[in-house]
Amino acid sequence: MCIEWINGIFGECITSSLEQTSFYVGFMSLCCYAVALLPQFYHNYTRKNVDGLSFGLLGIWLLGDISNLSGTILTQQLPIQKYIAMYFLSMDVFIILQYTWYSKFYPKLNDIHHDDSDEDTLEEEDEETPLIISSSPILQKNFVSIVVFLGCMTAVLGEPTGYFRSPSLILGYILAWMSGLFYFTSRIPQILENYRLKSLKGLSIFLFICTISGNLFYGLSILLRQPALDEKFYFATFPYLVGSMGVLVFDFIILGQYYLYNR
């Protein structure tokens, strides 16, 4: 018998105790993701600027979440994975709008450009608060991801196994690997930005504490289901483990930078 409230709300039939544990762990990851961007929202609001926050990080996250949601639907992943993807995609949109507001429109409304008499003051402030560098195109920052993705896509399109006879599954597999690779490399622009500025004052460290917790719970919820290690697992589920567990390496690098630059 399925647990009624889980089946009714999430559309997932949970029967065994292990499946129930997996669901609750996945729900914990959803809670972590739900609040992950809130500290960064508040940090940007209190500072009234986004200097030091890499747009590359946000842009790659957005691409990763778009492909993640599409991939989870096409490859028929767990319902909890779909809900997480939908929520995080909406949060991406909001924080990109906030980034655009504080980087483009807010300075103009508050007349950032002062008269010549204030230039000396501005120079002193610039020395203390370095401006964010212009983000290079996202595609250039993720050249390795694109190359690997194209290689995976080529392998899939030439794969003769029965699992890939469905066009929707082929597309879902491609999108799944795209999301995994985007997530895996998403922190690189921010790591480089932190290194350039030798500071993380534009970044809320609680953002990464929440995402680390969420990624750990997310990956654990998948592993607790003890999925069969067949071609479906490696082609459709494994990319999500790469995107959630693999990115922890870069998250811990950012935590190390936070400790180093604020020591």
N, C-alpha and C positions, 0 to 999 in steps of 0.2 A: 504493500500500500504506500502511495506517495504521501508525503507530508502536505496536508491540504493548503496551509497558508503560503508555503513556498511555491507550490504548484499554481495557486491562484494568482499570486502577485508576480512571480518571476517566470511562470510557465515552464518550470523545471521539475521533473519528477525525481525526488530524493527518496531513496528507500533504505540504503544501508547506513550504518553509523559513520563509515569512512566518507561516504558521499556527503553526509550531513556536516562533518568536520570540514571538508573541502569547501562546502558552500559558505559556512560561517567565516572561514579564513578569507575566501574571496570577497565576502561582504566587508570584512575589515579593511581589505585593500581598497574597496570602493569608498569607505569612509576616509581613508588617508588621502586618496586622490581628490575627494570632494573638498577638502580644506587645503590642499597643497598650494594652490595659487593665491589663496586669500592673504597670507603674509606678504607676498610680493605686491599684490594689489594695494595693501595698506602702506607698505614701504614706499611705493611710487607716489601714493597720495600725500603722505606726510612730507616727502622731499619735493614734491611738485615738479619732478623731472625724472628722466629714466637714464641719466648718464651712468655708464658702467654696466648697464644691462644690454647684453648682446641681442640684437634683432635676429641674428642668425639662429640663436637658440630657440626663439619664439617661432620663427618661420619654419624651421625644420620640425619642431614639435607639431605645428599645424599640419604639415605634409604627412608626418607620421600618423597623426590621429585620423586624418581623412582616409588614408590607405588602410589603417587599422580597422576602422569601422566597416569599410567596404569588404575587407578581407574576412572579418569575423562573420559577416552575413553570408558571403558566398561560400565559405568553407564550413558553415554550420557549426560554429564554435559554441561554447557554453553561453547560456543567456546572460550570466553575470559579466562575461567578457564584453558582450554587446552593450550592456548598460554603462559599463565603465567607459567604453569608447565614445558613446554618445555624449555622456556628461563632460568628459575631458575635452572633446571637440568644441562644445559650447563655451567652456572656460577659456580655451585658446582664443576664440573670437573676441571675447570680452577684454582679455589682457592686451591683445594686439590693438584693439580700439583705444585702450588707455595709453598704450605706448605711442600711438599716432597722435593722440591729443596732447600729451606732454612734450613730445618732440617737435611737433609741427605747428599746432594751433595755439596752445597755451602761451608760449613765449611771445607770439605776436599780439595776443590780447593784452598781455601785461607789459607791452612796450619794452622788451629786453634791450633793444638797440638804443642806447643812451647817446647823449651829445658827446662831442669831442672832449669836453671837460671831464668826462667820466672814464675816459679810456684807460688812464693809469689804474683806477680802481678795478676795472674789468681785468686788466692784465694780472693784477695781484690775485684776484679771485680765480682766474684761469689756472694760475700756478698751483693753487690749492685743490681745485676741482677740475681735473682733466676731463675734457669732453669726449664723448664716445666717438670712435672712429667710424667713418662711413663703412657700412657693412658691404663687403663684396658680395656678388651674387651667390645665392644659396647653392646653386649647382656647382660653382667653383669650389666651395668649401666641402662639398660632398662628392668629389670626383671619385674617390675610392668606392663609396657606396653605389654610385651609378654604374661603375664598371662591374662590380660584383653582381648587382641586380641584373644587368644585361646578360651576364654569364648564366645566372640562374634561369632567366627567362628563356634563353636559348636551350638550356638543358630540358626545361619543362616542355617546350614546344616540340622537342624531338623525342620526348619520352613516350614509348609505346604502351606502357602499362594501362590496364583498364581504368585505374583511378582517374586518369587524366583524359578520358574520352569525352567528358562533359566540358563544354566551353566555359561554363560558369565556374567550375572548379579550377580550371587552368587560370582564369583571370583572378579567382580568389587566392590561389597559391602565389601568383605574382605579387598581388597587393599585400599579402601576408609578409612576404620577404621584403617588400619595399618598406613596410612599416617597421619591421625589425631592424633593418639597416639604417633607416632614418633615426629611430630612437637610439641606436647604438652609437651614432656619430653626432647626435644633437648637442652634446655637451662640449664638443671640441671648440666651436666658436667662442663659447663663454670662458672656457679654460684659457684660450689665447688672449681674450680680452682682459681677464684677470691678471695674466702674466704681464701684459703690456702696461696696465695701469698700476700694477703692484698693489692692488686694492680690491676689496669686494664691497665697498660701501654702497654701491648701487644695487646690490643683490641681497635679498633676504635669505639667510642661510636656512631658515625654517622651511623654505620651499624645497630644498634638497633633502632635509631630514624627513619631510613628509613623503617625498617621492621615493626615497630609499625604503621607507617602511612599506609604502604601497607596492613597490616592485617586488619586495621580498614576499609579501603576502600573496600577491598575484601569481607569482611563479609557483609558490608552495601549493596554492589552491589547485593548480593544474596537475602538479606531480602527485598530490594526494588521491587524485582519481585513478592513479596507476594506469595511465593510458597504454594501450598495446603499442609496442615499439615496431610498428609496421610502416609502410610507405606513407600512409595517411598522417601518421604522427610527424615524421620528418619533413613532409612536404607542406603540411597545413598547421600543425601545432608548434613544432620546434621553433619557427620564426618568432612566435610570441614569447617564448622563453628567452631567446636571444635578446629581444628588445627589452625585456623586463629585468632579467638577471645579468645579462652581459653588460648593461649600461652601468651597473653598480661600480665597476672599475673606475669609470670617469666621475661618478658621484663622489667616491672617496677621494679622488684627486682634488675635487673642488673643496671638500672638507679640509684636506691637507693645506690647500692654498689659504683657506680662511684662517686656519691656525697659524700659518707662517706669516701672513701679511698683517695679522692683528696681534701678533705676539708682543 
